[in-house]
Amino acid sequence: MDLEEDIKDEEEQEPTIWQDIYMNGDDLQKLSVVQSLPDLLQTDRNATVQRIIPKIQQELPNSSSEFHIAASKIFKLLVEMNLNLNLMRPILQGIESRDLIVSNAWLETLLSVIVALNEATVKNEVLPFASKMSQLTRPVNFRIGCCRVLSQIALHPKMSPFDVKKDILPVVQSLCQDCLPDVRSAMCMELPNVAKGLASDAVVKSSLLPCVVELSNDENSMTRAAAIDTVVNLIQYSNSETILSTIIPLMKSLCQSSLKKDGGQTYPALARSYGKLLVNVSKHLAITDCSWFLDFYKTLSTRGVATSHSEDIDPALAVACRDFCAYNLPAVTLFMRDRLRGEENKWYGIFKELAADPCYIVRRTVARCIHEVIKILDTSCALVVPDIVKLMSDDTEEVLDSLVPHLSAILLQLNAAGLLTTDDNKQTTIDIGRALLKCQAGVFKCYNWRRKMTYLQQLECLPVCFSVDFIHQHFTTLVLKLTVEGRCRPVRSQASRTILVFLRYNTKENHRRWIRDSLIRELCNSKCSYTRHIFIYMCVHAIDVFSWKYFKEFFYLQLLSLGEDPVSTVRLCVVKLCPILKHMLMLPMDRNLQVKLEQFVSKIEMMEKDRDVLDTLKVKLKEMRTPQVSKQEALLKERMKMEEEDKIQRGQLTVGLGAPATMRGGVGQHPATAPGRIPSQRDTRGGRGGLIRARTATVPSKRIGSTPRNASNPNDMTFLGHHFYIDAGVALPQKVDSDAVSDLTPTVSRLAIDQGTAQEDDVVPTVSAENTNVASMSDKDLKALETSTTNITDDVKANIQLISRLKSKIPTDRVRTRNKRYSANFSSSDTNMNILKRRSLNIGFSDVSRIPIKSPDALIRSKSGSVCMKSHDSTQTLPSRSNAETTIEVDNQNVDIKENLPITDSIKANVPKKTSTHKASSLPVFKRRDPRIH
C-alpha cells in the first residue's frame, strides 16, 4: 500500500513540476521581449506599437518583480519617444503595487518622465494621482513619494505660478504637518523646488517660511537637519529684506539650538551647509554678524575635541561635524578675505586645528582642499606653509592620497606668491624641499603604484619653483634611481619623463651632460631587457618633451641601436617607433640619420626571424608610405620649443610662471604613451614641458611603372636592352650630379610656414621604392634615390637611372667618355661601381662580364656630330681631346661619386680595396682597329 501511495504522489507532483518549468520559461521570454522593444521599434514601429506594447501592458499586473523592473526602464524610453500611446496608466498602477521594489522602480520612472509630459497629462492624470497619494490613509512610502512628485510637478515648464499656488501649495502645507517625521522631513527637503515654482518672494515669505520655521523647531533631529538645508537653499529665492529680517535670525537661532540639543543630526547638517550659508548671506551681514558666524565656525571645528563637550557627544557625529568644517574651509576663507580682513589670525587658528586634527578623516579633507585655500589667500599663503609641511610628512596613506594629486598646484601657487623662487634658497625652499622628500618616502613605502606615478608627475613643476642646483642635488639622483630600480613599469616610465623635464630646463651644461650620460649608461646599455624597455618609453617621452632637433642629436642613434637587441620584444618596440622616427627627419640635413634608419629597416626585413616583429614591420612600413600632412600648429610648437631650448642653453630664459609657455599652468595626470603610438594633436596638456605632437611628411604613394614616362628618344637603348645588361652585372656609364649626393648643407628655414597652408616636409621616402612616383620627382631627388642603398629590384633601378639621364639638364658634351665596347676594358673605378650598384647577383670581383655594349651617352652625342660610332670593325672619330685626358676625368668623377655614396657597411665590406689588373678575364681581349687602316 505504501508503494502505491508513493506512486500516486509522484504522479500528482509531475504536472506541477512541468508547469513551473513552463512558467519560468515564459517569464524569460517576456523579459527578452521587453528588453528588445527599442530594437523592435526601429525595425517595425507600427507592428510593435499596435501588437507588442498592448500585450506587455496586459501582462504587467500578473508578472514578476524582474519583469516590472525591466518594463519600468523601457517605459521611460517609450515616453521620451512621444509614441501615440497612453503609457501613464501602467506607470501609475505600478506605483500602487504592494511590492516596495516594484513601486520604487515605477516611481523613479514617473519622476524622470514628468518633464517630458504635456500639460494636459500632468494636470489631469499625474496631479490628481499625487493628491490621492498624499492622504493620511495611504502608506508611508506613498506619502514620501508624493512629496517628490509634487516638487517635480512644480518645476514643470507648463505649470504657471498660479497653478502651483492653487493646486500644489495646499497639499505641500498639509504634508509639512504630517504625523510622521519621515514625511515631514521629506517634504521639507522639497520646499526649495516648490519655491522656485512659485516664483514670488511674497508668496514664499508668507506661505513657505512659516512652515520652515515650524519644521526647524521640530522634535525630530532629522527634520531639524532638513530644515537647515532648506533654509540655506531658500536664500536664493528670497529678497534682501526677507534675508535680513527672517533668514539670518532663523539661522542664528538654529546654530544656538544645535549646541543645546545633543544626540541628533543638527550640528553635522549645519556644518555641512555652513560654507554655502556664508557665501549667500555675506553681503547682507554686518561686521559684528560676520565675527559671530566665524566664532561659531570655530566652535563647530572643535566639536568633540574640546574637553567641555567631550562627555556627551557622539564621537562619530563629532568627527562628521569637523570633517564638514574642513570641507567648507575654502568658502570660510573666501568669507574671511572679503569681510574680515583683520581676522587672519583667528582664521589661521581654526585652520591649524583642522590640519592637525587627531582623526585622519579630517586631515584628509584638509589635504584635499588646501590648494584652493592657498589660491584664495594669494600673497598671504605664508601663514599655512608650516601646515603644508606637516601634511606632506603625514604617515597616513589616505592623507597622502588626497594631497599628492595637488602638489604641483600648491608649489606653483607658492611660487606665484614669491615664497619659492629659482634665484636663491630661502628657508621656505629648504622646508618645502625636505617635506617633498619625506612625502616621497611615505609614498614609496607602500605598494600603490598609481600614487607613486602621480607623485612623480607632480615633480615636473620643480624647475619653476626651485633652483637648478637644488633640483640636481636633491631630486635628480632620486628620480634617476627610481627610473633604474623602480618596480612597476608605469612608475619607471613616469620617472624617466620627470627626469627629462629636469634635463630640459637645466641651464648648466655639465648637469645636462651627466644626466644624458647616466640615462644612456643605466637604461640603454643595461643588461636587463626590462630596463632597456624603459629606455624606449623614455624616448617616447623625449619626443614629447624636447624638440626633434634635440632628440635627433642625443637619442636617435641610441634608440636605433636597440633594433639589434637580442630580445625580440625590445626590437618590436623599436619597430613600432619607425614611423615617427621617419617623420621627424628633415632632408638633406638628416641624411645620415635617414641612412641609418634605412639600414635598420632593411636588416630587420631580411634577417628578422620573429613573426611578431615581421608582422609589425609590414604594418609600420605601410604606415610610413601613407601620405601625411604636417599640421601648422605642430610646426609652430616645434619652433617654439627649439627657441626655448636655445635660450635655456644660453642662459637667457628664466623658468617661471611667465617665461616658458610649456611650463605655464598646472600639471595634470595623463597615462604614459605606449611605444609606437604617435602622440595625437588632441593630447595637449599645459605645463608638461613643451609638449608637441606628431609631425608627419607627405610621401608619394604611386608605384614605379615598368616604362619611364619620359623615354621619348628612339635612339636611346630600350628598357629591355637596358635591363639585360643590368641583369648581367654591367653598370652602364652615366653622369651623376655629385652635388645631389654629397651636398648636405642644412636648410635654415626648414620650419618656415606659409600663411594659410601647412607646409609639407621635404622627405624622400627611400625606405622603400615601391611607393615612389619617379616620373614626378625632381632631378636632385632622382639622383639621391638612384645612389641610395635601398633594397630595390633591377627593373626599378633601371627605370630610375634612365629617367634620371633623360631629365638631366646638364649638357652631354661636358664629360666625354671613351667609347669602350667591352666591359673587360673598363677602368677599375667603373668595375667598383658595377659591384656597388649590383644588388640581385653576387658577382665576384674577378668574374668580369665580356658582353659588348654601347654607351648611351655616345649615342646621344652622335646626333650632334661629336662622336661617330659604328660596329666593332668600323672607324671612330673623336674630338681633339686625348683619350688619356678623358679617361682621367671620368675616373676621377667616378671615384668622387663612389666615396660620397651612402652605402651600407655590409656592402662596403664586400668591395675589394684594390683591383687586380693581371687577371681581368680568361678570354682574349679584342683590340680596337686603327681608324687610318681601311
N, C-alpha and C positions, 0 to 999 in steps of 0.2 A: 504493500500500500504506500509506503514512504517513497518508493521509487516512482510509482505512478504520479504521486503528488508533485515530486520534483520535476518530472517531465512536463506536467501541466503548467507549473510555474514558469519554466523556461519558454514554453510556447506562448505564454501570455506576455513575457518580457521582450520577446524578439521583435514584435511590431513597434514597441515603444523605442527600442534602440535605433531601429531603422528610421523611425520618424524624427528622432533627434538629429541623426546624421543628415537627413534631408533638410531639416530646418537650418542647421548650421551652414550647409552649402548654399541655401537660399539667401542667408544673410551676407555671405561673402559675395555672392553675385550682385546683390543690391548695393553693397559698398563699392564694388567695382563700377557699377553703372553711375553712381553719384559722383565718384571721383573723376570719371571720364566725361562729365557733362560739358565742360568748356571745349574739349575736342569735338564732341558731337555737335555742338552749336556751330563750330567753324565748318564742319563737314556738311551737315544738312540742318539748317536753322529751323525751317518750318516744321519738319517732321519732329524734331526734338521738342519744340515748344508745344506742339499740338498733341503729341502722344506720350513722350517720356516724362516730362515735368509733371503733368497731371497724375500720372501713375505714381510718381515719387510722393507727391502730396497725399495721395490716397493711402500709401503705405506708411506714412510717418507716425500716425497715432499708435500703432501696434509694433513699432520697430524697437531695436535695441538702442542702448546708450551710444554705442560706437556709430551706429547709423545716424543718430541725431547730431552728434558732434561733426561728422563729415558733412552732413547736409547743411548745418549752420554755416560752415565755411564756404560751401558752394553757393548758398543763397545770397551771401554777401556779394559775391561776384555777379550773380544774376541781377540783383537790384541795381548795381552800378552800371550794368549794361542797358538799363532802361527798356527791358522787354515789355511787351504788351500783355502783361500778366499781373494778377493781383497776388503778390507774394507776401503781403503783410499778415494775412490770416494764419498761415503755418508758423510764421515767426512769433506772433503773439500767443498762439496756442502752445508753442514750445516753451515760452517764458513761464506759463502757468503750470508746467509739469511739476510733479511732486519730487522728482529726482533733482537734487540740487546741482549736480554736474550738468545735466541737460538744460536746466533753467538758466544757469550762468552762461552756458555756451550761446543760447539764443539771445540772452540779454546783451552780451558783447556784440552780437551781430546787429541787434537793433541800434545800439549806441553808435556803431560805426556807419550805419546807413541813414541815420536821421537827416544828416546834412544833404544827402542826395535825393531825399523825398520831396515831392511837390507840396505846396501849401495846403491843398485840399486833403491830402493823405495825412498830413501832420495834425490838422485841426479836427478832422472827422474820425480818425482811427487811433492815432498814437496818443493824443492828448486825453481823450476820454478813457483810454486804457490806463494811462498813468494816474488819472484821478481815481479810478476804480482800485488801483493797486495801493493807493495811499490810505485807504480806510483802515481803521483800527482792527477790524475783524480779519484782516489779511495777515499772513505770517510775517515774521520779522524780515526775512530775506526779500520779500516782495516790497516792503516799505523802504528798505535800504536801496533796492534797485530803482524804486520810483524816484528817489532823490536824484539819482544820476540822470534818469531820463528827463526829468523836469529841467535840469540845468542845460542839457543839450538842446531841448526844445527852445529854451530862452535864447540860445545862441543861433538859432536857425535864421538865415538871412531874410526869409519871407515873413518872419514874425515881427510885427511892429511893437514899439514900447507900450502902446496902449493895450495890445493883446496880451503882452506879458503881464502888465499890471492887472488886467481884468481876469485872466484865466489861470495864470501860474502863481502870482504872488499870494493869493489866499491859501492855496494848497501848501506853499512853502512855509507860510507862517504857522499853519497847523502842524506841519511836520517838525518845526523847531520846538514845539511844545509837546512832542510825543512823550509817552510814558516811559519809553525805553531809552537809555543813554546812547546806545549804539545808533539808533535812528537819529537822535538829536545831533550827535557828532557828525554823522554822515551828511545830514542836511546843512550843518554849519560849514563844512568844507566846500559845499557847492554854492554858497552865497555870493562869492565874487562873480561867478558866471551869471547869476541872476541880476546882480547889479550892473553888469555890462549890458545885459539885455534891456534893462530899464532905461539906461542912457539918460538919467536925470539925477543931478545931485540932490535936489529937493526930495524926490521920492526915496532915494537911498537913505537920506538922513532921517526922514520921517517914518519909513516903513521897515528898513533893514537894520539900521543901527540899534534901535531898541532891542531887537532880537539878539544882536551880537552882545550887547551889554548884559542881557539876561543870561545868555549862554556862558559869558566869561565868569559869572558868579555861580555856575552850576556846581552841584555837589560832586559830580564825577570829574576826576582829573583828566580823563581822555577828552571830555567835552571842553574843559577849560583850555587844554592844549590846542584843540581845534579852533577855539575862539581866538587864540593868539595869532595863529596863522591867518585866520580870516581877517582880522583887523589890519594886519600888515598888507594883505593883498587888496583890501578895500581903499587904501590910501590913494591909489592912482585913479579911483573913480569918485573922489571927494574933492571939494574945493578947499581953498586955504582957510576959510572961516570954519568949516567943519573939522579940518585937521587941528586947528588951534583950540577950538572950543570943546571938541569931543574926543578925538582920537588920541592926542598927546596925553591928556589927563587919564584917559582909559588905560593907555599903555603904562603910565606910571603906577596906577593902582594895581594893574596885573603884575608888574615887577615886584611891588612890595608884598602882594599877597602870595606870590610864588615862593617867597622865602619862609612864609609862615606855615603854609600847608605843605607839609613834607610827605614823602612817600608816594608822590604821584609823578605824572609826566609833564608837569607845568614848566619847571625851570629848564629841563632839557629842550622843550619846544621853544621856550623863549630864547635860549642860547642859539638854537638853530636859525631863528628868524631875526636875530639881533642885527646882523650886518645889513640886511635888506631894509630893516626899520630905520637905521641911522641914515642910510643913503637917501631914503624917500622923505624923511622929515628934517634933514639937516638944515635946509634953507628956511624952515619955519621956526627953528628953535632959537631961543635967546642964549647968551653965553652961559648963564647960570644953569640953564637946562642942559646945555652941551656938557658942562662939567659933571652934572648929576648923572647923565647917561654913561659917561666914561667911568665914573666911580662904580656904577652898578655893573658895568662890564668887568671891572676888576674883581668885584665880588663873585660874579659868575665864574671867572677864570680860576679862582681859588677854591671852588666848591669841592669839598671832600678832602682838601689838603690842609686848610686852616683847622686848628685844634678846636675852635668853638663850634664847628659844625660836624666834626668827625664822628660824634657818638650816635646821632640819629639820622644819618644819611645813608641811603643805599649806595654802596661803592660802585656798582655798575652804572647807576644813573649819574653819579658824580663824574665818573670817567667820561660818560657820554656828553655831559654838560661841558667839561673842559675841552673835549675833542671838537665840539661845535664852536666853542670860543676860538680855538686855534684855526678852524676853518674860516671864520669871519675876520681873521687878522687883517687881510688886505682892505676890507671895507672899513674897519675901525681905523686903520692907518690913514686912509683917504679922508675920513671924517675928522681926524685929529689935524691933518695937514691943512684942511680948508677952514676949520672953525676954531681950532685950539692950537695956535702957533706956539704958545708959550708952555705947553704941557707935554713937551717931548720926553722929559724925564719920567713923568707919570706913565706915559705910554710905554716907555722902554722898560719900566719895572714890570708891567704886565707881560710884555713880550719875553723878557728874560725868564720869568717864572714858567711860562708855557714852553719855551725852548728847552728848559731844564726839568721838565715835568718827570716825576718818577715813573709814570706809565709810558711805555714805548709808543702806544697808540697816539697819544697827544704829540709826542716828539715827531712821529712820522708825519702827522698832518702839518706841523710847522715846517718840516723839511720840504713838504710838497708845495707849499705856497710862499716860501721865503724869497724866491726870486721876484715874485710880484711885490712883496713888501719893499725890497731893495729898490725896485724900479719906481715905486711911489715916493720913497724917501729921497731919491735922487742924490744930491750932494751931501745929505745928512746921513747917508748909509754907514758912515764910520762908526755909528753907535752900535751896530749889530755885528761888526766884524768879529769880536770875541765869541759871539754865539754861533756864527758861521763856522769858526774853527772848531768849536765843541761838537757841532753836528757832524762835521766831516770826520771827526775822530770817534764817533759813536760806534759802539760794539754791536749794536743790534742790526741784523740783516734787513729788517723791514724799514728801518730809518734810512739806511744806505740805499735801498731800492727806490725810495722816494726822493732822495737828494741827488743821486748820481745823474739822472737824466737832465738836471737843471744846472749842472756845474758850469757849463760854458756861459749860460745866461748870467749867472752870478758873477763870474770873473769878468765878463765884458762890461757889466754894469759898474763893477768896482773900478775898472779901467776908465770908464767914462767919467766917474766921479773924481778921478785923479789919485786914487789910493794905490793902484797898481800901474806902474809905468815901466817902459823899456829902457829908461835912461840910467836910473840908479836903483840900488836895492835898499828900499826902506824897510822898517821893521814890519810893516804890514805885508810887504812882499815875502819876507822871510817866514812870517807866521802862516800865511796862506800856502806857501810852497811846502812847508813842513806838514801842514794839515792835509794837503793833497797826497803826500807820500804816505801818511798814516791811513788815509782813505783807501789808497791803493792796497796797502797791506790788509785792511779789513775786507776789501772786495775780493782779493785773490786768495784768501784763505778758505773760501767756500767753493762750492762746485757749480755755481750758477754762471755758465759761460756767457749768457746774454748780458748779465750785469757787468762782467769783465769787458765785453766788447763795447758796451755803452760808455764805460769809464774811459776807455781809450779813444773813443770818438770825441768825448768832451775835451780831451787834452789837445785837440787840434787847434784850439784858440790860444794856446800858450804863447806863440810868437807875438800876439797882440798885447799880452799882459806882462810878460817877463822879458828880461834882457837875454841876449844871445848866450852870454857866458853862463847865466844862471840856468837856462834850459839845458845847455850842453853838459854842465857839471852834474845836475841832479836828475834830469829826466831822459836825456838821450841814451845813456848807458842802460837805464832801466827798461825803456821801451825796446831797445835793441835786444836785450836779454829775453824779454817776453816774446819777441819775434822769433828768436832762435830756439828757445827752450820751452815755449808755451805748449799746452796740451791740446787744446781744441783748435781746429783749423780756422774757424771764423775769428777767434781771438788773435791768432798769429797773423792772419791776413789784415785785420784792422790795425794791429801793432805796426805792421810794415807800412801801412798807409800813413799812420801818425808820424812815424819817423821820416817819411818822405816829406811831409808838411814841415817838419823841423828843418830838413835839408833845404827845402825851397826858400825859406825865409831866414836862413842863417847867412849873415853878412861876412863871415870870416872864411877865407879860402882854406886854411888848414883844417878847420872844423868840417867843412864840406867834403874835403878830400878824405878825411878819416872816416866819415860816415859812409861815403861811397865805397871805399876800400873794404870796410867792415861788412857791408851788405853783400858785396860780391864774394868776399872770402868766406863768410859764415853761411851764406844761403846758396849762391850759385855753385860754389866749389865744395859744398858739403858732401859728406859720404852718405848721408841719409837721403833717400829719394823723397820722403815727405818734406824735408826741408827744401829740397830743390823745387818741389811743387809750390812751396810758399814763395820762392823767388819769382815764379811765373805769376802768381797772384800779385806780387809786389809790382811786377812790370805792368800789369793791367792798371793798377792804381797809379803808377808813374805816368802812363799815357794820359790819365785823367788829371793829374796834379800838375805836371810840367808841360812845357811846350814841346812840340815834336822835335824841334831843333835840339833841345836839351836831351831828350830821350835818345835820339839817334846818336848823340855824341857819347853818352855814357852807359847806355843799357841795351842798345840794339844788338850789337855783336854778341854780348854775353847771353842774351836771350836766344839768339840763333845757335849758339854753341850747345845749348841743351837739346837741340834737334838730333844730336848724335849720342844722346844719353842711352845707357844700356837698358833702362826701364822703359817699357813701351808706353805706359801712361804719361810719363813726362814728355815723350815725343808727341803723343797725341795732343797734349795741351799746347805745345808749341805750334803744331799744325793748325789748331783752331784759331790761332792768332795771326795766321798768314795774311788774311785779307786786310786787317788794319795795318800790318807791317808794310804791305804793298801800297796802301792808300796814302801813307804818310811820306812816301818817297817823292822828292822833287828833283827832276832831271834838268840839266846834267849834273847838278851839284852832288846828288846822291848816287852817282853811277856805281861807285864801288860797293855801296850797300845793296844796290839792286843786283849786282853780280853775285854777291854772297847769298841773297835770297833765292836767286835762280839756281845756284849750286845746291842749296839746301833742298829745294823742291825737287830738282832733278834726281838728287841722291835718294830722297825718300821714295820717289816714284819708281826708281829702278831697283833699289836694294831692300826696301822695307818688306818684312815678312808678316807683320802683324795685320790681321784682316781689318780690325777696327781703325787702325791708323790709315790704311789704304782707302777704306770707305770714306773716312772723314776728309782725306786729301782730295778725293774726287768731288765731294760736295764743296769744299773750300775753293778748289780751282774753278768750279762753275760760278761760285760767288765772286771770285776775283775777275772773271771775264764779264760779269754783268755790268753794264754802264751805270755809273754813279755820278751824281751831280753834287758838287761842293756847295754847301749852304753858306750864304753870306754871313749869317750870324756866327757860324763856326769859324769862319776866316777872321772875323773881327775879334772873337775871343782869342784865337791863336795869336794874332798880332798883339793884343793887349798883354797876353802872358809873356810873350817874348820881350816886350818893352819893360815889363815889371822885373823879369829876370835880369835884364841888362842893368837896370837901376839898382837892384839888390847887390849884384856883383860889384858895381862901382861904389856902393855905399851911399847912394843918393836917395834911396827910398826908405822912409820911416814907416815901419809897420805899425799901424794904429787903426782906430775906427774910421778915420777919414782917408787913409793913404791907399792901400791896395784894395781894389774893388773886389778881389777874390776873397778877402777876409772879412768883409762887412757882413753884418747880420749874425744871427745865432748859428750854432752848429746843430744841425738836425740829424736824426738817425737815418740810416739807409743800409740796405743789405750790400754786402761785398759783391762786386761784379765778377761774374764767373769768367774763367779764361775762354777766349774765343768769341765772346759776345762783344760786338761793337757798341759802345755806350750810345744810348738814344738821345736825340735832341731834346726830348721832353724831360729827361732825367737831369735837371739843373737844380742845384741847391746852392743857396747863398752861403758864403762863409766856409767853403770847403776847399780853400787853397787853389784857386784858379782852375775851376772845372771847365773843360771844354768837351765837345762831343766829336763824334767821328767825322773826319773829313774824307770824302771819297773822291775818286777820279773817274772821269769818263773814259771808258775803254771800248774801242770798236768791237763789235760782235760778229761781223761778217767773216765767213771763212774764205780762205785763199782759193781762187779759181784755178783751173788747170791750164788756162791760156791767158797770158798777160793781156790786159785791156788795151795797152798802147803799142803792141807789137804790130806795126804797120809797114815796116821796111821789108820789101820782098827779098832783098839781097842778104838780109841777116840770116843767121842759122836758125832753123826751125826748132821748135820746142823738143821734138823727139830726138833730133840730132844732138841738141844740147844735153838732153837727159842721157843719151847714150854715152857721151864722154864723161859726164859726171858719174854715172854708174860704173864706168870702167876705172875710176880712180884718177881722172885727169881734171885738174882745175884750169879753166881757160884763162889766158891773160886778160886782165881787166884793170880799169882805172878806179881807184878808190880815193875819195876825198879824205885825206888824212885828218883834216880839221874836224870832220864829223865823228871821228873815232877818238882822237886824243885830246880834243879841246874840252876841258871840264871847268871852264870859267863859271863861277857861281853867278846866278842872276840875282841882282839886288832887289828887284821888285817882284819876287815870287809870291808875295801875299797881296799884290795890288788887286783892287776890286773895282770893277766898273759899276757906275751908278745904275741901279735898277735891274741889273742882271748878276747872276752868280758866275764867278769865274771857274773854269774847269782846270783841273790840274794837268800839267804838261807831262804826262807819264806815258811812256811807250810800253805796251804790255808785252814784254819779252819773256814772261814766264812761260807762255805757250803761244805758238804762232798760228794756232787754228782759228783764233778769233780776230785776226788782223786783216783789215781791208787794205791790201798793199797798193791797189790802184789809186786810193785816195790819200796816200801818205806822201809827205814831203821828201825831198832828196836826202836831207840830213837824217830823217828817221829811217829811210831805206838803208842808208849806209850803216847806221847803228844796228839795225836788225840784221843786216847782211853779215856783219862781222861778229854777231853775237854767238854765245856758246849754247844757245838754246837747242834742245834735242828735237830738231825738226827733220822732216823727210827730205829726200833728194829732190823730188819734183817741186816741193815748196821752195827750197833754196834756189833751184834753177829759176823759178819764176821771179824770186826777189832779185837775183843777180841780173837777169835780162831786163826787168823793168827799171832797175837802178841805172843800167847802162843807157837805156833809151831815154830816160828822163834827165840824164846828166846834162847840165848846162855848160860844162867845160869843153872847149873845142877839142876835137880829137887829134889835131896835129900838134898839140903841145908836148905830148910824150910819144915818141916814135919807138916802137919796139922792133926788134929783129924778127924777120919772117922765119920763125922756127917751124919746120914741118914735121918734126918728130919729137915726141916727148922725151926721148932719150938724150936729146941735145939741150934740154932746159938747164938753166943755171941752178945752183944749189939752193938759192933763195926760193925760186919757183917750186922746186921739189919740196922744200919745207912747207910752203904754203899749201901744196896738194895734201900733205899729211894732216896739216892743221884743219883744213876745211872738209876733209873726207870723214864722214860720220857713220855711214852704213857698212863700209867694207873695211876689214882690218888688213890693209896692205902694208907689208913690211917696207922698210926703207930701201933695201937693196932690190926689191922687185919693182922696177920702173916699167911702165907701160911703153909699148912700141907701136902704138896706133898713130898713124899720120893725122894731123889736124890742120885746120886753117884758123888763122887769127881773125876773129870778128872785127877787130879794130882795123886790121889791114883791109878787110873787105869794104869797110866804110870809107876808108881813105882812097880806095881805088876809084870811087866815083868822082872824087875831086882831082884825080890825076897825080896824087903824090906818090903812090906806090902801085906798081903793076904786078899782079900775081897770076901765074899760070899753073899748070900741072908740074909734077916733080921734075920733068925733063925740059921745062921751058925756061925762059930767061926772066930775070928780075931787074928792075931799075929802081935804085934807091936814091934818096937825096944826097946832097954833098956831105952830110954828116957821116962820120965813120961809124962802122959797126961797134967799135970798142967804146966810143962815147955813149952810144945809145944803150949798150949793154950795161955800162956802169950806172947810167941814170936810172934805168929800170930796176936794177938790182938794189940800188940804194933805197929807192922808193918802197920796194917790197920788204926790205929789212925794217924800215920805219913802221910800215903797217903791221908787220908781224910783232914788233915789240909793243905796239900800243893795243893789240887785240886783247879784250877781256876774256881770256880763255880760262878754263878750269884747270886746277892743279893736276887732276888725273890725266888730262890730255897732254899737258905740258911735260909731264914726267915721261911720256912715251916718245917724245920727239928727240932724236939724237942731236947732240951738240955740234957735230961736225959731219959734213957729207963726205962720203968716200968717193973719190973721183977715179979710182982704178977699176972698180967692178960695177960700172953703171948698168951694163947689160951683157948677156952672154951671146947676143946676136950681133952681126956686123952692123956698123953704122953706115947709112947711106950718105955719101958725100954730095955736096951741092956742086952742080956743074958751073964752070966758068961761063958767065954770060957772053964773053967775047968769042967763045967756041960755038959754032953753029953745027 
